[in-house]
Amino acid sequence: MSSYFIDDVDFRILQLLIEDSTISHRDIGQQVHMTGQAVGARIRKMMDTGVIEGYTVRWNPDKVGETIHAFITVFLGSNTVHPAFQTFAKQHDSVKEIHRVSGEGCYWIRVNIGSQEELNSFLDELLKFGNYRVNLSMGKLK
């Protein structure tokens, strides 16, 4: 996929979509001084070139019972378990993010989970792949 130059208008459109992905093309157009049709064309171009990969929903995990937020550094036991670990992490509903990292550890994962017992069970499953270090969130700031 080729590079796509983002001008100031595209960047402002992106900012508005990041703030509220349900905003109409017309409303964006009013803020960037363009027609809704022109805004739609720019958004389609950014989607076609991969600048915009998709749309998502911001949600509050606490409201659905996922009150424990853990950041886990995973230290795999051997190089051969990478594919199995990746499959496990991608398929586990509590895992919200997975990052392959440099430095300390092999992976960093973010987990939202409902109880200490569920977290302990998840960590027991992780031991099949290696060791881990857990940091619990004390509160979200941003």
Buried (B, 14 or more C-beta within 10 A) or exposed (E): EEEEEBEEBBEBBBEBBEEEEEBEBEEBBEEBEBEBEBBBEBBEEBEEBEBBEEEEEEEEBEEEEBEBBBBBBBBBEEEEBBEEBBEBBEEBEBBBEBEEEEEEBBBBBBBBBBEEEBBEEBBEEBEEBBEBEEEEEEEEEE
